[in-house]
Amino acid sequence: MVLYRYHIKKGRKDMKKCTKLILAATTMVTLGAFTGLAANAEENTVKAGFIFLHDENSTYDLNFINAAKEACDKMGIEYVFKTGIPEGQECYEAACELADAGCNFVFADSFGHEDYIIEAAREFPDVQFCHATGTKAHTEEMDNFHNAFASIYEGRYLAGVAAGMKLQEMIDNGEIKAKDAVIGYVGAYTFAEVISGYTAFYLGAKSVCPSVTMMVEFIGSWGDPTMEAATAQDLIDRGAVLISQHSDSTTPATTAQSAGKFHVGYNLDMTDVAPEASLISSRIDWTNYFVYVIETIVNGGIVDQDYKEHGFAEGDVALTTLNESIAAAGTADKLAEVEAALADGS
């Protein structure tokens, strides 16, 4: 059983006032020359531009930032970061600025960036534009616009198994009754990405804790630390003994810890901020994708229009380190068993 509630986020920043701050948030890092991928590498060098919705303070964006740095460092290419770019016209402007600055690979990380990246792609046909979590590459049919997303529902399912094992252990130890095995889930929007994620998480938990139920509340934002904390607390007040999330801050984890409850995160390991609450997190490792696109451009190849169906088997989905100090006994072995079954398709 899954219950839903929707919160309307209050207040929006004045976009004009944000413009100078957004431009100030642009970070440029220049590295050595690109070498060693193909005979025509000198002709097809890559300069990469990245557009992020938030900055390093967002768990979602930090996961992308870390992967972008790792991939570009590995490939030895020049790159430019633009952080704090809203899902609006500012994204189009940022994409055009990156193209004008010589970037021939531009990537944006948020769902609402897509239409603005498409607009920029039409204006710069010689630049490869890639977008995470979007849906329109197959309908736009543009040679220089591409979508990408990994099979994160596999990671969500596994994280759900870790949650379910903790809940079942609490039942077996007499800490809670079977009917009290309630998960509270902080969701961003009622989008397919979020729905598939919490569905997989719930099914993973239910596979090892048959009595589990889950409440879902949507905050109407990808990331709002205050709202995320308030929503997590509301779910706890309504009976949740474990919190999970599809939102971009660590406040659901810290709220769970403050309330003496457990937590499962997303994108980053949250045990540093909630060591007595956070069991594990699931994440997409975007490093493989960035390396793939860079190599493809250098080698004069064609970037996949829709990069998808990459999960544990391909190394694009991962779990953070299990918090063994609070995880249920046998969780690590169970996760290894289920991960192997996901990887081999069984």
C-alpha positions as CSV (number, residue, x, y, z in Angstrom):
1,M,0.0,0.0,0.0
2,V,1.3,3.4,-1.0
3,L,-0.3,6.7,0.1
4,Y,0.3,10.1,-1.5
5,R,0.2,13.7,-0.5
6,Y,1.3,16.8,-2.6
7,H,2.9,19.9,-1.2
8,I,2.9,23.2,-3.1
9,K,6.3,24.9,-2.7
10,K,6.0,28.5,-1.4
11,G,8.1,31.3,-2.8
12,R,10.3,31.6,-5.9
13,K,13.4,33.6,-6.4
14,D,13.3,36.7,-8.7
15,M,15.1,35.4,-11.8
16,K,16.5,38.8,-12.7
17,K,18.1,39.2,-9.3
18,C,19.6,35.7,-9.7
19,T,21.3,36.4,-13.1
20,K,24.5,38.0,-11.7
21,L,24.7,35.2,-9.0
22,I,24.3,32.6,-11.7
23,L,27.0,34.1,-13.9
24,A,29.3,34.4,-10.8
25,A,28.8,30.7,-10.1
26,T,30.5,29.8,-13.4
27,T,33.7,27.9,-12.8
28,M,36.3,27.2,-15.4
29,V,39.0,24.6,-15.2
30,T,41.6,24.1,-17.9
31,L,43.5,20.9,-18.2
32,G,46.1,19.5,-20.5
33,A,45.7,18.7,-24.1
34,F,43.6,15.7,-25.1
35,T,45.7,12.8,-26.2
36,G,45.8,9.1,-27.0
37,L,42.3,8.1,-28.1
38,A,42.4,8.0,-31.8
39,A,44.5,8.8,-34.8
40,N,42.3,11.8,-35.6
41,A,42.3,13.1,-31.9
42,E,44.1,16.3,-32.9
43,E,41.3,17.1,-35.3
44,N,38.5,16.1,-33.0
45,T,39.5,17.5,-29.6
46,V,36.8,18.0,-27.0
47,K,36.1,20.9,-24.8
48,A,33.2,20.0,-22.5
49,G,30.6,22.3,-20.9
50,F,28.4,21.3,-18.0
51,I,25.2,22.9,-16.8
52,F,24.1,22.0,-13.2
53,L,20.8,23.0,-11.6
54,H,22.5,23.6,-8.2
55,D,26.0,23.4,-6.9
56,E,28.1,21.1,-4.7
57,N,25.6,21.6,-1.8
58,S,23.1,19.5,-3.7
59,T,23.6,15.8,-3.5
60,Y,22.1,15.4,-7.0
61,D,24.4,17.9,-8.6
62,L,27.5,16.9,-6.6
63,N,27.1,13.3,-8.0
64,F,27.3,14.8,-11.6
65,I,30.1,17.2,-10.7
66,N,32.2,14.4,-9.3
67,A,31.7,12.2,-12.3
68,A,32.4,15.1,-14.8
69,K,35.6,15.9,-13.0
70,E,36.7,12.3,-13.0
71,A,35.9,11.7,-16.6
72,C,37.5,14.9,-17.9
73,D,40.6,14.4,-15.7
74,K,40.8,10.8,-17.0
75,M,40.5,12.0,-20.6
76,G,42.7,15.1,-20.2
77,I,40.3,17.6,-21.6
78,E,39.4,21.2,-20.9
79,Y,36.0,21.8,-19.2
80,V,33.7,24.5,-18.0
81,F,31.1,24.3,-15.2
82,K,28.1,26.5,-14.9
83,T,26.3,25.9,-11.6
84,G,23.0,27.3,-10.2
85,I,21.3,27.3,-13.6
86,P,17.5,27.2,-13.2
87,E,15.1,25.3,-15.4
88,G,14.3,28.3,-17.5
89,Q,15.7,30.6,-20.2
90,E,18.9,30.9,-18.2
91,C,19.7,27.4,-19.3
92,Y,19.4,28.3,-23.0
93,E,21.7,31.3,-22.3
94,A,24.2,29.2,-20.4
95,A,24.3,26.6,-23.2
96,C,24.8,29.3,-25.8
97,E,27.6,30.8,-23.7
98,L,29.3,27.4,-23.5
99,A,29.1,26.9,-27.3
100,D,30.4,30.4,-28.0
101,A,33.3,29.6,-25.6
102,G,34.3,26.7,-27.8
103,C,32.7,23.8,-26.1
104,N,31.7,21.1,-28.6
105,F,30.1,18.9,-25.9
106,V,27.5,20.5,-23.7
107,F,25.7,18.5,-21.0
108,A,22.7,19.6,-18.7
109,D,21.7,17.6,-15.7
110,S,18.0,18.5,-14.8
111,F,14.7,17.4,-16.3
112,G,13.4,20.9,-16.8
113,H,16.5,22.0,-18.7
114,E,15.6,19.9,-21.8
115,D,13.5,22.3,-23.9
116,Y,16.2,25.0,-23.5
117,I,19.0,22.6,-24.4
118,I,17.0,21.7,-27.5
119,E,16.7,25.4,-28.4
120,A,20.5,25.8,-28.1
121,A,21.1,22.6,-30.1
122,R,19.1,24.0,-33.0
123,E,21.3,27.1,-32.9
124,F,24.6,25.3,-32.8
125,P,24.3,22.2,-35.0
126,D,28.1,21.5,-34.8
127,V,27.9,21.1,-31.0
128,Q,26.8,17.8,-29.3
129,F,24.2,18.5,-26.6
130,C,23.4,15.8,-24.1
131,H,20.7,15.9,-21.4
132,A,20.1,13.7,-18.4
133,T,16.6,12.4,-17.5
134,G,14.9,13.8,-20.6
135,T,12.5,12.2,-23.0
136,K,12.5,14.1,-26.3
137,A,15.6,13.0,-28.2
138,H,13.8,10.3,-30.0
139,T,11.0,12.6,-31.1
140,E,13.1,15.7,-32.0
141,E,15.4,13.5,-34.2
142,M,18.2,16.0,-34.1
143,D,21.7,14.7,-34.9
144,N,23.2,16.8,-32.1
145,F,20.7,16.3,-29.2
146,H,20.8,13.2,-27.0
147,N,19.1,11.9,-23.8
148,A,20.8,9.8,-21.2
149,F,19.7,7.9,-18.1
150,A,20.8,4.7,-16.4
151,S,18.6,2.0,-14.9
152,I,18.5,3.6,-11.5
153,Y,15.4,1.6,-10.5
154,E,17.8,-1.4,-10.1
155,G,19.7,0.6,-7.4
156,R,16.4,1.8,-5.9
157,Y,15.2,-1.9,-5.6
158,L,18.5,-2.9,-3.9
159,A,18.3,0.0,-1.5
160,G,14.8,-1.1,-0.8
161,V,16.1,-4.5,0.1
162,A,18.4,-3.0,2.7
163,A,15.5,-1.0,4.1
164,G,13.2,-4.0,4.2
165,M,15.8,-6.1,6.0
166,K,16.2,-3.5,8.7
167,L,12.4,-3.3,9.1
168,Q,12.1,-7.1,9.3
169,E,14.9,-7.3,11.8
170,M,13.0,-4.7,14.0
171,I,9.9,-6.8,13.7
172,D,11.7,-10.0,14.6
173,N,13.4,-8.3,17.6
174,G,10.1,-7.1,18.9
175,E,11.0,-3.4,18.4
176,I,8.0,-2.8,16.2
177,K,4.9,-4.8,15.2
178,A,4.5,-6.0,11.6
179,K,1.8,-3.4,10.9
180,D,4.2,-0.6,12.0
181,A,6.8,-1.4,9.3
182,V,6.1,2.0,7.6
183,I,8.4,3.8,5.2
184,G,8.0,7.5,4.5
185,Y,9.2,8.7,1.1
186,V,10.1,12.3,0.3
187,G,9.4,12.7,-3.5
188,A,10.3,15.7,-5.7
189,Y,7.6,15.7,-8.5
190,T,5.0,13.3,-9.8
191,F,7.3,12.4,-12.8
192,A,8.0,9.0,-14.2
193,E,11.6,9.1,-12.9
194,V,10.4,9.6,-9.4
195,I,7.5,7.2,-9.6
196,S,9.6,4.3,-11.0
197,G,12.2,5.0,-8.3
198,Y,9.9,4.7,-5.4
199,T,8.0,1.8,-6.9
200,A,11.2,-0.2,-7.2
201,F,12.3,0.9,-3.7
202,Y,8.9,-0.3,-2.3
203,L,9.1,-3.6,-4.2
204,G,12.6,-4.2,-2.9
205,A,11.6,-3.6,0.7
206,K,8.5,-5.8,0.3
207,S,10.5,-8.7,-1.1
208,V,12.1,-9.2,2.4
209,C,9.5,-7.5,4.6
210,P,6.0,-8.6,3.5
211,S,4.1,-6.4,5.9
212,V,5.8,-3.1,4.8
213,T,3.7,-0.1,3.7
214,M,4.8,3.2,2.3
215,M,3.6,6.8,2.4
216,V,4.8,9.2,-0.3
217,E,4.7,13.0,-0.1
218,F,5.7,15.3,-3.0
219,I,7.4,18.6,-2.3
220,G,7.0,20.2,-5.7
221,S,10.7,20.9,-6.1
222,W,13.9,18.9,-6.9
223,G,15.6,20.3,-3.9
224,D,14.4,22.4,-0.9
225,P,16.2,21.5,2.3
226,T,13.6,23.2,4.5
227,M,10.7,21.5,2.8
228,E,12.4,18.2,2.6
229,A,13.1,18.2,6.4
230,A,9.5,19.3,7.2
231,T,8.1,16.6,4.9
232,A,10.3,13.9,6.5
233,Q,9.2,15.0,9.9
234,D,5.5,14.9,8.8
235,L,6.0,11.4,7.6
236,I,7.6,10.4,10.9
237,D,4.8,12.0,12.8
238,R,2.4,9.9,10.8
239,G,4.1,6.7,11.7
240,A,7.1,6.2,9.4
241,V,10.0,4.4,11.1
242,L,12.3,4.7,8.0
243,I,12.7,7.6,5.6
244,S,13.8,7.5,2.0
245,Q,13.9,10.2,-0.7
246,H,14.1,11.4,-4.3
247,S,15.2,14.9,-3.4
248,D,18.4,16.8,-3.5
249,S,19.5,17.5,0.1
250,T,20.6,15.6,3.2
251,T,17.9,17.0,5.4
252,P,15.7,13.9,5.2
253,A,18.7,11.9,6.6
254,T,19.4,14.4,9.4
255,T,15.7,14.6,10.3
256,A,15.5,10.8,10.5
257,Q,18.5,10.8,12.8
258,S,17.1,13.5,15.1
259,A,13.9,11.5,15.4
260,G,15.7,8.2,16.1
261,K,14.5,6.7,12.8
262,F,16.4,5.1,9.9
263,H,17.1,6.4,6.5
264,V,18.1,5.3,2.9
265,G,19.5,8.0,0.7
266,Y,20.1,8.9,-3.0
267,N,23.1,10.1,-5.0
268,L,25.6,10.3,-2.2
269,D,26.7,8.5,1.0
270,M,24.9,10.3,3.8
271,T,26.4,8.4,6.7
272,D,28.7,11.3,7.4
273,V,25.7,13.5,8.3
274,A,23.5,10.8,9.8
275,P,25.7,7.9,11.0
276,E,23.1,6.5,13.3
277,A,20.3,6.6,10.7
278,S,21.5,6.3,7.1
279,L,21.8,2.7,6.0
280,I,22.9,3.1,2.3
281,S,22.3,5.1,-0.8
282,S,21.8,4.3,-4.5
283,R,23.3,6.4,-7.3
284,I,24.0,6.6,-11.0
285,D,27.7,6.7,-11.8
286,W,27.8,9.2,-14.7
287,T,31.6,8.7,-15.3
288,N,31.1,6.0,-17.9
289,Y,28.7,8.1,-19.9
290,F,30.9,11.1,-20.0
291,V,33.9,9.1,-21.1
292,Y,31.7,7.4,-23.7
293,V,30.6,10.7,-25.2
294,I,34.1,12.2,-25.2
295,E,35.6,9.1,-26.9
296,T,32.8,9.1,-29.5
297,I,33.3,12.7,-30.4
298,V,37.1,12.3,-30.6
299,N,36.8,9.2,-32.8
300,G,34.3,10.9,-35.1
301,G,31.5,8.5,-34.1
302,I,27.8,9.0,-33.5
303,V,26.6,9.6,-29.9
304,D,23.6,7.4,-29.0
305,Q,20.3,9.3,-29.3
306,D,19.0,7.7,-26.2
307,Y,21.6,6.2,-23.8
308,K,19.5,3.8,-21.6
309,E,19.3,0.3,-20.1
310,H,22.7,0.7,-18.4
311,G,22.6,-0.7,-14.8
312,F,24.7,-2.8,-12.5
313,A,25.9,-5.1,-15.3
314,E,27.4,-2.1,-17.1
315,G,28.7,-0.4,-14.0
316,D,26.4,2.7,-14.4
317,V,24.4,2.0,-11.2
318,A,26.0,1.6,-7.8
319,L,25.3,1.5,-4.1
320,T,27.3,3.5,-1.5
321,T,29.1,1.6,1.3
322,L,26.6,-0.2,3.6
323,N,26.5,1.2,7.1
324,E,27.3,-2.1,8.8
325,S,27.0,-0.6,12.3
326,I,23.2,-0.2,11.9
327,A,22.3,-2.5,9.0
328,A,20.4,-5.7,9.7
329,A,22.5,-8.9,10.0
330,G,23.0,-10.5,6.6
331,T,22.3,-7.4,4.6
332,A,25.6,-7.3,2.7
333,D,25.2,-11.0,1.6
334,K,21.6,-10.4,0.5
335,L,22.5,-7.3,-1.5
336,A,25.3,-9.2,-3.3
337,E,22.8,-12.0,-4.1
338,V,20.2,-9.6,-5.5
339,E,22.8,-7.4,-7.4
340,A,24.1,-10.5,-9.1
341,A,20.6,-11.5,-10.1
342,L,19.9,-8.0,-11.5
343,A,23.2,-8.0,-13.4
344,D,22.6,-11.4,-15.1
345,G,18.9,-10.7,-15.7
346,S,17.5,-13.5,-13.5
